[in-house]
Amino acid sequence: MNILEVLDGVKTVAISGHVRPDGDCTGSCMATYHYIKENRPDIRVDVFLESISDSFHMISDLDQINTDYNTDVKQYDLFLSLDCGSIDRLGNAGPIFENAKKTICFDHHISNTKFADVNHVCLEASSTCEVMFGVFEEDKISLKTAEALYLGIVHDTGVFKHSNTTEKTMTIAGKLLSKGVSSSRIIDESFYQKTYLQNQILGRCLLESFLLLNDKCIVSTLSKKTMEFYEVTSKDLDGVIDQLRVTKGVEVAVFIYETEAQEYKVSMRANGAVDVSKIAVYFGGGGHVKAAGCSMKGVMHDVINNIVRHIDMQLKQLNLV
């Protein structure tokens, strides 16, 4: 697919991704925004996303993101859904999607429900940014577009260390660097750099974590009350699950934080053969084989038990416990 060919006869485009946008979601949305604006300046392009992490500040034109989801366009000619596995994950952009004349989904999640008119889902891709590189014409990719694509690839591959990193991924990353992308700046400022408060909350999450299932599973939880005490938001929790994952001997890491009273966001990461996407999908979420998440309700103790029970079943099937 060539995205410029899809734009023939199109005058208005809406772009959005999943709720609580991460690096790949933000990167793919903004890369597509820049690419269309630069190559088809006659088209109106609007990006709709929830508030994004301050650590993505190096990406150009973030102030163009519509976080209120208000628009004077009654019906967009084309809606592009990026890095989103199902229509409910579009959040407040759902009604805009449903009202659009044509919809296209670009994604790489195995849990994608193929909810758009056209679904370009590449399961072998490391990230949606890798998917988008494939539908852009390489010589028409600007530095702004390249930086956004690189951000997404870096985040979904864990700085090229996750198993979804392929030879193709590294080749694409190299081509983006040739556009002038500063790899060290994007990696350090968006991935590793943390505020003092973020380090404090990370330290607390690690200090209060605990091991289960013969030390094959590590779990950490965070209450809304504690988040309010430290004056942190969900955006300040980036990196907690990744630090839990690298605990020696652990097969699966689970991080659960409270969003509202008895409502939780669950993040899971796997190091071995456990498929955490199956667990996430069972509870109404989605993601990748080794990185997935979902939302759950109830008492924290029950949420932990329900998640861990499914991890235990897979570990037993794999003879790991």
LUMDO-81451 format. One record per residue (C-alpha): x, y, z. Coordinates in steps of 0.001 Angstrom, whole numbers, padded with zeros to 6 digits. Layout:
+---------+---------+---------+
|       X |       Y |       Z |
+---------+---------+---------+
|       X |       Y |       Z |
...
+---------+---------+---------+
***
This chain:
+---------+---------+---------+
|       X |       Y |       Z |
+---------+---------+---------+
|  000000 |  000000 |  000000 |
|  001134 |  003544 | -000806 |
| -000599 |  005995 |  001492 |
| -000367 |  008863 | -001012 |
| -002457 |  006850 | -003475 |
| -005106 |  006365 | -000795 |
| -005360 |  010143 | -000467 |
| -006610 |  010733 | -004019 |
| -009817 |  012797 | -003814 |
| -009509 |  013192 | -000047 |
| -009883 |  016662 |  001472 |
| -010046 |  015907 |  005212 |
| -008172 |  013288 |  007257 |
| -008525 |  012386 |  010934 |
| -005727 |  010477 |  012657 |
| -005926 |  008770 |  016019 |
| -004534 |  005896 |  018050 |
| -005217 |  004022 |  021251 |
| -006033 |  005482 |  024652 |
| -003048 |  006339 |  026863 |
| -000760 |  006753 |  023822 |
|  002724 |  005318 |  024145 |
|  005789 |  005975 |  021995 |
|  004666 |  003893 |  019030 |
|  001153 |  005335 |  019033 |
|  002403 |  008910 |  019335 |
|  005192 |  008362 |  016829 |
|  003055 |  006721 |  014161 |
|  000295 |  009339 |  014468 |
|  002681 |  012285 |  014267 |
|  004789 |  010710 |  011504 |
|  001648 |  010236 |  009414 |
|  000549 |  013794 |  010197 |
|  003881 |  015224 |  009019 |
|  004068 |  012988 |  005951 |
|  000607 |  013972 |  004695 |
|  001023 |  017667 |  005547 |
|  004342 |  017846 |  003699 |
|  003374 |  015820 |  000646 |
| -000299 |  016810 |  000350 |
| -000529 |  020339 |  001801 |
| -003978 |  020735 |  000230 |
| -005448 |  018213 |  002679 |
| -006676 |  019143 |  006158 |
| -005165 |  016743 |  008701 |
| -006314 |  016571 |  012340 |
| -004746 |  014378 |  015028 |
| -006867 |  013269 |  017990 |
| -005061 |  011776 |  020986 |
| -005199 |  011792 |  024741 |
| -002503 |  013752 |  026559 |
|  000914 |  012316 |  025755 |
|  004090 |  011941 |  027787 |
|  006270 |  015025 |  028220 |
|  009235 |  012822 |  027338 |
|  008163 |  012852 |  023678 |
|  008814 |  016591 |  023440 |
|  011446 |  016234 |  020707 |
|  008722 |  015334 |  018183 |
|  007648 |  018370 |  016153 |
|  004198 |  019965 |  016240 |
|  002830 |  018149 |  019272 |
|  000793 |  021293 |  019936 |
| -001278 |  020355 |  016887 |
| -002718 |  017329 |  018696 |
| -006391 |  017760 |  019552 |
| -006813 |  016370 |  023082 |
| -010386 |  017680 |  023442 |
| -011679 |  015761 |  020407 |
| -013654 |  018811 |  019306 |
| -013848 |  019492 |  015561 |
| -015846 |  021587 |  013134 |
| -015633 |  018832 |  010505 |
| -018987 |  017042 |  010391 |
| -017641 |  014026 |  008497 |
| -014016 |  013275 |  007628 |
| -013294 |  011813 |  004202 |
| -010766 |  009443 |  005749 |
| -010007 |  008221 |  009270 |
| -006616 |  006603 |  009898 |
| -006418 |  004430 |  013008 |
| -002832 |  003787 |  014080 |
| -001478 |  001271 |  016592 |
| -004980 |  000442 |  017825 |
| -006377 | -003092 |  018001 |
| -010095 | -002423 |  018407 |
| -012599 |  000397 |  018047 |
| -013193 |  000716 |  021793 |
| -009472 |  001404 |  022256 |
| -009885 |  004586 |  020195 |
| -011619 |  006114 |  023198 |
| -013150 |  009521 |  022486 |
| -012125 |  009281 |  018831 |
| -014579 |  006405 |  018339 |
| -017519 |  008570 |  017178 |
| -015274 |  010406 |  014701 |
| -014139 |  007050 |  013328 |
| -017680 |  005708 |  012996 |
| -018840 |  008842 |  011166 |
| -015979 |  008944 |  008632 |
| -016617 |  008123 |  004965 |
| -013721 |  005653 |  004861 |
| -011549 |  004109 |  007566 |
| -008137 |  002435 |  007437 |
| -006405 |  000647 |  010293 |
| -002598 |  000399 |  010395 |
| -001356 | -001879 |  013149 |
|  000902 | -004775 |  014147 |
| -000919 | -006255 |  017154 |
| -001896 | -009916 |  016992 |
| -005068 | -009020 |  018903 |
| -006277 | -006590 |  016191 |
| -009996 | -007129 |  015466 |
| -009887 | -005791 |  011854 |
| -012510 | -003166 |  012652 |
| -011879 | -000691 |  009808 |
| -012962 | -000708 |  006152 |
| -009369 | -001503 |  005195 |
| -007024 | -003233 |  007638 |
| -003279 | -003119 |  007012 |
| -002047 | -005236 |  009911 |
|  001530 | -006556 |  009749 |
|  002094 | -008991 |  012594 |
|  005761 | -009445 |  011754 |
|  006507 | -005732 |  012189 |
|  008168 | -004532 |  015394 |
|  005893 | -001520 |  015631 |
|  003243 |  000472 |  013821 |
|  005987 |  002960 |  012969 |
|  007729 |  000156 |  011066 |
|  004431 | -000528 |  009272 |
|  004095 |  003153 |  008337 |
|  007637 |  003309 |  006969 |
|  006530 |  000637 |  004528 |
|  003593 |  002695 |  003204 |
|  005582 |  005939 |  002933 |
|  007839 |  006697 | -000027 |
|  011323 |  006718 |  001461 |
|  012584 |  009731 | -000492 |
|  009599 |  011763 |  000732 |
|  010269 |  011148 |  004421 |
|  011446 |  014364 |  006096 |
|  013488 |  014696 |  009289 |
|  010296 |  015473 |  011242 |
|  008647 |  012290 |  009968 |
|  011803 |  010240 |  010535 |
|  012128 |  011389 |  014158 |
|  008554 |  010371 |  014907 |
|  009024 |  006960 |  013261 |
|  012269 |  006378 |  015145 |
|  010580 |  007214 |  018453 |
|  007953 |  004534 |  017896 |
|  010420 |  001873 |  016829 |
|  012676 |  002584 |  019794 |
|  009825 |  002297 |  022279 |
|  008154 | -000826 |  020940 |
|  011477 | -002678 |  020648 |
|  012727 | -001559 |  024059 |
|  015666 |  000170 |  022375 |
|  016146 | -002762 |  019988 |
|  016439 | -005395 |  022719 |
|  013023 | -007099 |  022496 |
|  012565 | -010230 |  020387 |
|  010423 | -008308 |  017883 |
|  013584 | -006562 |  016662 |
|  014449 | -008010 |  013252 |
|  017017 | -007370 |  010545 |
|  014346 | -005331 |  008742 |
|  013767 | -003266 |  011883 |
|  017451 | -002408 |  012130 |
|  017656 | -001615 |  008410 |
|  014728 |  000807 |  008697 |
|  016269 |  002389 |  011802 |
|  019487 |  002898 |  009862 |
|  017626 |  004584 |  007014 |
|  015928 |  006919 |  009498 |
|  019310 |  007818 |  010980 |
|  020468 |  008772 |  007476 |
|  017710 |  011397 |  007485 |
|  019489 |  013147 |  010354 |
|  017740 |  011605 |  013359 |
|  019634 |  011990 |  016642 |
|  019396 |  008485 |  018075 |
|  021001 |  009282 |  021429 |
|  018713 |  012254 |  022075 |
|  015499 |  010370 |  021307 |
|  016544 |  007313 |  023306 |
|  017888 |  009188 |  026340 |
|  015188 |  011854 |  026594 |
|  012178 |  009682 |  025781 |
|  013218 |  006359 |  027265 |
|  015751 |  006692 |  030073 |
|  015550 |  010250 |  031398 |
|  013294 |  010576 |  034440 |
|  012310 |  013311 |  036836 |
|  013090 |  013037 |  040543 |
|  009445 |  012177 |  041257 |
|  009442 |  009479 |  038585 |
|  012515 |  007920 |  040172 |
|  010844 |  008072 |  043576 |
|  007723 |  006263 |  042397 |
|  009820 |  003724 |  040476 |
|  011793 |  003043 |  043643 |
|  008628 |  002529 |  045666 |
|  007174 |  000157 |  043060 |
|  010364 | -001918 |  043097 |
|  010613 | -001868 |  046902 |
|  007045 | -003116 |  047323 |
|  007120 | -005715 |  044531 |
|  006826 | -009409 |  045363 |
|  007571 | -012747 |  043713 |
|  005030 | -015512 |  043039 |
|  004863 | -018888 |  041274 |
|  008257 | -020163 |  042415 |
|  009774 | -016726 |  041723 |
|  008792 | -016928 |  038050 |
|  006361 | -014002 |  038324 |
|  006989 | -010566 |  039809 |
|  004095 | -008270 |  040713 |
|  003953 | -004655 |  041813 |
|  000889 | -002563 |  042589 |
|  000211 |  001114 |  043083 |
| -002875 |  002673 |  044643 |
| -004489 |  005916 |  043551 |
| -003911 |  007240 |  047057 |
| -000162 |  006673 |  046736 |
| -000090 |  008313 |  043310 |
| -001864 |  011350 |  044769 |
|  000613 |  011459 |  047662 |
|  003563 |  011635 |  045261 |
|  001577 |  013872 |  042888 |
|  002274 |  011622 |  039906 |
|  000042 |  010575 |  037016 |
| -000015 |  007510 |  034788 |
|  002482 |  009255 |  032490 |
|  005034 |  009154 |  035313 |
|  004831 |  005361 |  035490 |
|  006555 |  004693 |  032174 |
|  009413 |  002269 |  032675 |
|  008158 |  000608 |  035857 |
|  007040 | -002565 |  034083 |
|  010254 | -002728 |  032058 |
|  012380 | -002525 |  035183 |
|  010328 | -005281 |  036810 |
|  010768 | -007439 |  033709 |
|  014564 | -007546 |  033937 |
|  014484 | -009175 |  037396 |
|  016712 | -012258 |  037188 |
|  014811 | -015543 |  036863 |
|  011453 | -013923 |  036168 |
|  009306 | -015180 |  033292 |
|  006474 | -012644 |  033618 |
|  006251 | -009180 |  035167 |
|  002938 | -007592 |  036170 |
|  002358 | -003970 |  037137 |
| -001076 | -002852 |  038324 |
| -002036 |  000711 |  039178 |
| -005355 |  002115 |  040288 |
| -007013 |  004638 |  037935 |
| -010258 |  005076 |  039879 |
| -011733 |  003429 |  042964 |
| -011411 | -000333 |  042328 |
| -010508 |  000237 |  038661 |
| -007035 | -000725 |  037456 |
| -004665 | -000625 |  034517 |
| -002715 | -003886 |  034184 |
|  000564 | -004098 |  032264 |
|  002337 | -007387 |  031572 |
|  005724 | -008276 |  030110 |
|  007113 | -011724 |  029320 |
|  010719 | -012827 |  028991 |
|  010166 | -016361 |  027740 |
|  007434 | -018384 |  026101 |
|  004431 | -017086 |  028057 |
|  001954 | -015296 |  025759 |
|  000683 | -012347 |  027796 |
| -001481 | -011128 |  024897 |
| -003775 | -014139 |  025445 |
| -004241 | -013122 |  029065 |
| -004872 | -009488 |  028141 |
| -007425 | -010414 |  025480 |
| -009241 | -012698 |  027942 |
| -009760 | -009680 |  030198 |
| -010782 | -007355 |  027370 |
| -007379 | -005880 |  026555 |
| -004744 | -006622 |  023951 |
| -001163 | -006197 |  022882 |
|  001792 | -008309 |  021862 |
|  002901 | -011812 |  022802 |
|  005525 | -010398 |  025168 |
|  003942 | -007044 |  026045 |
|  000247 | -006556 |  026695 |
| -002244 | -004912 |  028988 |
| -005864 | -004568 |  030024 |
| -008194 | -002750 |  032398 |
| -009881 | -004546 |  035290 |
| -012300 | -003781 |  038114 |
| -012735 | -005131 |  041625 |
| -010607 | -005558 |  044710 |
| -006850 | -005394 |  044062 |
| -006335 | -008795 |  045704 |
| -008808 | -010409 |  043296 |
| -007300 | -008671 |  040260 |
| -003865 | -010034 |  041176 |
| -005236 | -013549 |  041725 |
| -007122 | -013567 |  038412 |
| -004103 | -012431 |  036410 |
| -001652 | -014716 |  038194 |
| -003965 | -017722 |  037748 |
| -003705 | -017373 |  033960 |
|  000066 | -016932 |  034140 |
|  000286 | -020044 |  036309 |
| -001692 | -022089 |  033766 |
|  000703 | -021147 |  030973 |
|  003794 | -021745 |  033101 |
|  002524 | -025234 |  033966 |
|  001813 | -025997 |  030316 |
|  005384 | -024952 |  029551 |
|  006721 | -027010 |  032514 |
|  008268 | -023879 |  034024 |
|  006771 | -024305 |  037514 |
+---------+---------+---------+
***
